[in-house]
Amino acid sequence: MKKQLGVAVVGAGYWGPNLVRNFRASPDWDLVAVCDLDEQRARKVIGPRSTVVAESSFERLLERDDIDAVAIATPAQTHASLAMAALEAGKHVLVEKPLAPSVIDAAVMVEAARDADRVLMIDHTYCYTPAVQYIAQTVQSGTLGNIMYIDSTRINLGLVQPDVDVFWDLAPHDLSILDFILPGGLNPVEVSATGSDPLRVGNACVGHISLTMRDGSTAHINVNWLSPTKIRQMVIGGSHRTVVWDDLDAQRRVAVHDRGVDLAFGRSEDERQAARVSYRLGDITVPALTEKEALSSMVGEFADAIRSGRPARTDGAAGLRVLSVLEAVSESLAARGKPVAPHQYTNALAFRSAS
């Protein structure tokens, strides 16, 4: 049997207890400690009759030699400083999304992890669901053909956040999925965004993002806090087949449609000037997906990346690419929807770190 890796969860608030539960249940990990400024809150998450340590000092936590990795589930503005301290202490690091408050902070974290030869992983949870794993395999195998468009809708009557807009609250899920499924990751040449604040709370509550990819395909993301109907759906249209993912449909979460539009080019000179369109009506395939908690797969991937000495499937570079697009979204929104190119130096850094 493989020796278990020691891990500490930092932050016992909203997301920390989910990480605690999954690290505890994993055969790859030994949960050594839970750290929170409120030690009583940490003890409550740990529960009674446990040998797991409740710690209130992050500095003391990093001094322990029985901890190989830390999982950070604290407010976003603290991610960079905590991760950097952990990397300097020789620990592997898992960070709840977003990776950092800014692209610059995230870039420094990626560089530091590379220099320290430590795994820096972002908890893009949706990427570890059986549905998204299947979609990624289908896209990257070429089954869909060339990707022509992606439409994603994530709307709900949600909690209006006081410190972030709807883009930064909901769109990271969709952007991280696109980064995971697209060959080469998420690297658009142009980003534009429009949003509205009908409640006058100071942040956009309804928004639309348009991405132009390097191959000419497009992706559109609709996010909304005000919809009485909850929809989590993504359509990925390829030249051969189309995938429809409906996360709320447990019976048909993923469907692969062998139907769509075919372009047939004629042989004569005149016919070459225009494409002839034909419609393909084929079968719909609904794969049988295993029901497994995404966080369970995620903590397993974290352990495997550490043991193998390889980047995690959602590594720091993935978090950096998503942040780069989110910052471009904010820039476009401030410019009333003007298209913005994500900062090239961050994309170059992400590419260098991933390779």
N, C-alpha and C positions, 0 to 999 in steps of 0.2 A: 504494500500500500504506500501511496505517496505521503510524505510528511505534510501535515497541515501547515498552512501559512497563518501567522498571527496577524490579526487586523483589529483596528480600533475605529469606531464610528464617532465622528465629531459632529455634534448637533443632535439634540433629542427633541426637536420640534416636530414640524409636520411630516417631513420625509424621512428623518432619521429612524423612527421606529420600523419603517418598512425595510430599510437596509439592515437593521439589527436582526429582524426576523429571518431574512434570507441568508445572511452570513451565518447565523446560528444553525440553520437547517442544512447548510452546504457541507459536504464531506471534505471539501478543499480547504475550509477555513476554520480557524480557532478564534472565536470572538474573545479578545482579551479585555477590552475596555470600551466604555461609552463615555465620551467627554462632552460636558456642557457647562456653561458658566453657572447654571443653576444645578447644583449637584443633586438636589432632591428630584428634579425632573429626570436626570439621568438614571437615578435609582428606580424611579417609577417605570421607566422604559425597560430596564433590565429585569425587574420583577424580583420576587422573594426567592430565597434558597438558590442563589446563583453564585458562582465563583467569579463572574465577570466583574471587573473593577469599575466603580463609578468615580470619574475624575473631573475636577473642575479647572485644572491647569493644563493648557495645551503644551506648555513648555516642559512640564514634568512628563507628560505623555510621550513626547518625542525622545526623552532620555531612556525610555525602556528598550531593552535589547530583545524582548520577546515579541515585538511588534514589527512586522515586515512591511505593512501597508496601512494607510489611513484612508477612510472614506469620508469626504467632507460634505455635510448637509446643513450648511449654515447660510445666512443671508448672502446674496450674490456679491455684495460689496466687500465681503471678507474672503472670498474664494482665493484671490490671487495671493494675498499675504500669507494665509494659512498653507496653501499649496507650496509656495516658495520655501517656507520654513521647513515643511516636511521633506521636500526634495533635498534641501541642504543637510538634513539629518539622515539622509540615506534611505528614506522611505519611498515606496511606491505610492502613487496617489490616484484615487478615484474622486471625481468632483461632480456634484449634482449640477445640472444645467442652470444657468449658462456657465460656461467655463470660467469667465472673468467679467468684470464690469465693462471692459473695453477691449478692443482688438489689440491695442498696444500691450496691455497687461497679459492677455492671452499669448501673444507672441513671445514675450519674455518667459512665460511658463513653459512653452513648448521648447524653447532653446535650452532652458535650465534642465528640463527632463532629459533632453538628448545629451547634454554635456555630462550629466550625472549617471547616464546609462540606467535610468529608472523608467518604469512604465507610468505614463500619465494618461488616464482614461477619463472620458466624459460619459456620464450616465444618460445617454440618449435611449431611454427605456423602450420606446416603441420599436427601435431597431432590433430588439431581442424578442419580439412577439413572433409566434409561428407564422402569422400572416405576412409580416414584412420580410421575414427570412425567406419565405417561399417566393414572394414577389421579387426580391433581390436576385435569387437564383434564376428565376424565369427571365428577367430582364437581361442579366449578364450572360445567360446561355445563348442569347440571340433568338429565342423563341418568338418574341414579339416583332423581330425585325428592327428597323430603325425607329427610334422614338420620335414621333411627330409632335405630340403635345401631352401635357399633363394638366389636369384640372383637379384642384383639391378644395374641399369645403370643410371647415371646422367652425360650426356655429352652435350657440347654446344660449340659454338665459343664464349667464354666468355672473360671477361676482366681479363687480367693477373694481379694479385695483387702483389704489390711490397713488402709487409710485411708478407704475409703468402703463404704457398703452396696450391696446389689444394685440398689436403686432408682437411686442416683446413677451406678452403673456402666452399667446396661443401659437403663433407662427413658428417658434423654434421646433415644435413637434414635426410640422410638415417639412421644414427645411432640413431637419436631421434625417428624416426618412428619405428625402430626395438625395441627400449626400450619401446615404447608405446604399441605395439601389442603383444609382447611376454609375456607369463605368467611369472611373477617374474622379468621382466625387462631384460635389456641387461647386461649380466654377463658372457662373454666368458672366457674360460680357457686359450686361446691362441690367439694371434693376430700376423699376419705377413703382411708386406706391401712392395711393389716394386713400384718405380716411375722413371720417366725420365724427363730430362730438355733439350729437343731438341732446345729450343730457347736460352739457356745459359743465363737465367735471374737470376739464383741463387736459384730458387725454382722449385720443381717438378711441371710440367704442366699436366702430364698424370700419373695416378696412379691406382693401384689395391690393395684392402684390402681383406684378408681372415680371417675369424673368425671361431674358433672351439668352439662350445657350449658344455655345460656340459652334454647334452644328446647325444652327438656324432654327431649332425647335424652341417651343415656348412652354412656360409653366405659369399657371395662374393659381393663386391661393386666396381664398375668401375666408376672413375671420370676423367673428361677430359675437359680442357679449349680450345682445339684445333680442335674439331670436327666441320665440316661444317653443320652437321646434329644434331638437338636438339632432345635428347631422355631422357624422364623421365619415367622409367618403372621399376616395381618390380614384380618378380615372387616368390610366396610362395608355395612351393610344400609340400603337406601333404600326409599321407598314404591313405586317403580317397578321398580328392579333392585338387584342386590347384586353387589359386587365382592369377589372372593377373591384375595388376594395371597399366594403361597407363594414366598418368596425362594430356597428351596432346590430348587425344581422348574424347571430350565432350559428344559424343553419347554413348560411351561404356567405360567409365572411369574404371569401375571394372567389371570383369567377373569371375564367379566361374565355373570351369571346372570339371565335373564329369567324367573325363577320365584320364587314367594314367596306371601305372603298378601295378598289384597285385601279391603278393608272396604267393603261396599255398604250404604248406608243406605236403609231403606224409606221409602215415601211416607206411610203412615198414621201417625197420632199414636202408636199403640202401637209401631209399628216404629221410630219415631225414638228410642225410649228404649233400644234395643239395636242394636248393629251386627251385621250378618250377615257371616260370614266365608266367603270362597271362596278356593280355592287355584289359583294360576296356574302352569301347567307350560309354560314356553317354552324358547327356545333358549339355548345357552351359547356366548358369543363369546370366542374366544381371540385377542387381537390379536398381530400380528407386531411384536415389539419389536427395535430395533437394539441390538446389544451394544456399548456404549461405556463406558469407564471413567468413573465418576461424578466423580472428581477432575479429569479433563480438562474436563468441562462446568463444574465449579465454578470453576476458574481463569479460564475464558472468561467466565463471568458476572461475576466480579470486575472484569475488564478492561472489560467492556461497561458496567457500572455507573459506573465511574470516568469513562469517555469520555462517557457520556450525562448525567452529573451527576444520577443518580437513585439511590434506595436499591437495594441488592442484593435479590434475591428472598429471601435469608435474611440480613436485615440485623440490626443490633444490637437492634432492637426485638423481632425473632423470638427471639433468644437470651435477651432479658429475659423474654419471656412464658414460655419453657420453664423458666427459673430460678425464676420466681414460682410455678409449679406444683410444682417439685421442693421448694422450701422449704415449701409447704403440705403436701406429702406427709410431710416430716419432722415437721412440727407434728402432723399427724394420727396418725402412728405413735407419737409420744411420748405422745399422749393416748388411746392404745389404740383407734385407729380412729375417733375422733370426727371428724365432718365439719368441714372448715376452709374458709373463703373465702379465696382468694388475695388478697394485699394490694391494695386498690383503687388506691392511689396509684401502684403500679408499672404496673397495667393502664392507668391514665390517661396515664402518661408514655409507655408503649409506643404507645398510640394517637396521642398528639400527635406523637411522633417519626416514626411511620410515615406520618402525613398531612402 
